[in-house]
Amino acid sequence: MDVDKRDNLQPPHEHTLPELDAEPQLLARVRYGLQGVDQTTFVDLREAYVNAYIGPLDLRIGQQIIVWGRADALNPTNNITPVDFRIRSPLEDDIRVGNVGARGFLRLAPLPLRLEGVWMPVYLATELPPVALPQYVYFGTPTFPSPDLRNGLGAGRLHLELPAFEASVSYLRGYAPLPGLALQSVTFDPNNPSVVVTRTAYQQQVIGLDFSTALGDVLTLRGEAAYRRPNGYQTDSTQNPSYLARPDLQYVVGVDHTFGSTTVIAQYLGRYVFDWQKAMGPSMSPDMLVVILKTQNPADFGDMVNRAVNSQLAKQSQILFGQTAKVQHIATLRVESLLAHETLSLSSLVLVNFTTQEWLITPRIGWRMSDAMTAYVGAQVFHGPTDTLFGLIDADLSAGYAELRFTY
Amino acid sequence: MWKPKARFVLAALALASAAAPAQAAEPSAREIMEKVTVTRKLDGSEAVVKMTVMDDKKQTRERDITMATKLYDGGKTEKRIYRFLSPADVQGTSVLVFDYETKADDVWIYLPALRKTRRIVSSQKTQSFMGSEFSYGDLNIPAIDDFDYTLVKQEPFGGETCYVIDVAPKNKDVAESEGYSKKTYWVSKDKFAVVRGLFYDKDGKLLKELITGNIKLLDAKNKRYRPLHMEMINKQNGRRSVFESSKVTFAPNTKDEYFTTAYLERS
């Protein structure tokens, strides 16, 4: 295929903006620090792709990070790129994990429309920090889809881009980046019993929309919403495996305004879970489970143990998926000040879930010491009651940090 | 009785008609500023600009920027795009401005770290442009009707005879939006381009001084000029920022696709 040379203007004019007919990009990162219990050096190839511009089609092929949605911090329509919550970083983008695939934009000029298509053939899962497991419970090999054309993620998005208003509608079909939990095996053994659970990916369909506009020259208004439905979901909850999320609708509306050198973004996020029922967990106590696992007559207790473990996994999955209430009300506030001629930045994101009583605060100070070197000091503090996601991770992820970042 | 009166009327008309050619030769302050607005409007342009920011200790930071402009709606809208090429920590950052003559501008910024294009409201005119002494408003074409103009005097500056014009915001909202209580411009009589500007803060104290140089005639047919050197000196903190255009081309056919949010995201 011929690549349009784009130099269609006559001398003496010459383009000074970059001509990007085919352009390779590579973004690697070297990190040194504590991740989980490991103090080590990490080398990440975050992105490595080629951009090609063929007439009205912009194509990007290779390992890449794709972010959808116009809301701040919480993007219900953003279901393509996984994240790694184990990475400690002052920059939210750092936890995103590049994946191999193709992304294309087709401009439909003269209409103010742009069609976007995404195909990611390889599944990569969102990673969570390790959590303490009950006695004799272990994680087995994850149950993730093999790299196969049928298992790829496909998504489309139609952008409307007007001077005063922009919006998009999207549709996605593919495996959810955040897998659920399923029972893999139970071993009854007086000396060495085990319950092996596996992180199990499930397919979903997501319909989304987002928009942004300016309200006069005072406020910017943004909104985003997504309805997701896991494939194979049964309205009768007893028919659903433990690793499957329930269908839900998430919606965000927010405004932002700049006061001098300080920008404030305030948002409301709601989540409605369809067919919601609280996953109560097993009626059997963990101690009783251990006693049973050590029995020598598994035939008598096999079904009981399976039910108990599946019940616990359904509860854990409900927490992971943020579906512990039928309706949730969440607010976020981000404040960012750029001081000392944009060499000093003070910022914080505060998130409060009024329904589940979870909250998060991320104060940060950044000092741009030179063009290539920036120092950050900050903290991420999670808090939540038992049986909530933040309650599970607060001990592991709440931390202060100092980072020296070199960019070249 | 009516004859002397008639003679008086005729004499007054004669004086008025004699004075008329002299008034036409010397435009009013507003007419001068209208011409300034017109002469800086190029049908289209592309440029490579080095932005140098110097603090009061003479420490400098440099940013390389490409930019393009194009007029739409019969010249009533100027669309501009700025893209930062270096250093690495700002590479890919891009700003798109639809600068309207009579309504609030539309402004978007693409930050690679966010991987998103964000619309920002145009009331952020007082904000520094990427840490420089130039504000976003300084780079915009101001709405003529928002200000009152007074021709103070004529005097030479930088080897050119200039009109010296005071520009005062018509109301508090305009002053608040711009961040200035008054501006004084030295306008070249020959080119109708600003060669010097003084900007006063909201308390009336001198805040910044603008010096332009190497004013190039880019569109000879329509007499459109563009300064290749723009220097803003902050008189209150000693910092200065310089925009030095190394390559400016008159490009009336510059691509429309540059002025889209889609192009912002190409980084």
Interface residues (C-beta under 8 A of the other chain):
Chain A: L9 P12 H13 E14 H15 T16 L17 P18 L20 N51 D58 I65 I66 V67 G69 R70 L91 D93 F105 R107 A109 R114 H159 E161 P163 A164 E166 S212 T213 A214 L215 G216 D217 V218 L219 T220 H257 T258 G260 S261 L338 H341 E342 T343 R368 S370 D371 A372 T374 T407 Y408
Chain B: E46 A47 V48 V53 D55 R61 E62 T66 M67 A68 I81 R83 L85 P87 A88 D89 V90 F98 A104 D105 D106 A113 L114 R115 K116 R118 R119 I120 V121 S122 S123 Q124 T126 Q127 S128 M130 G131 S177 R239 K247 T249 F250 A251 N253 T254 K255 D256 E257 Y258 T260 T261 A262 R266
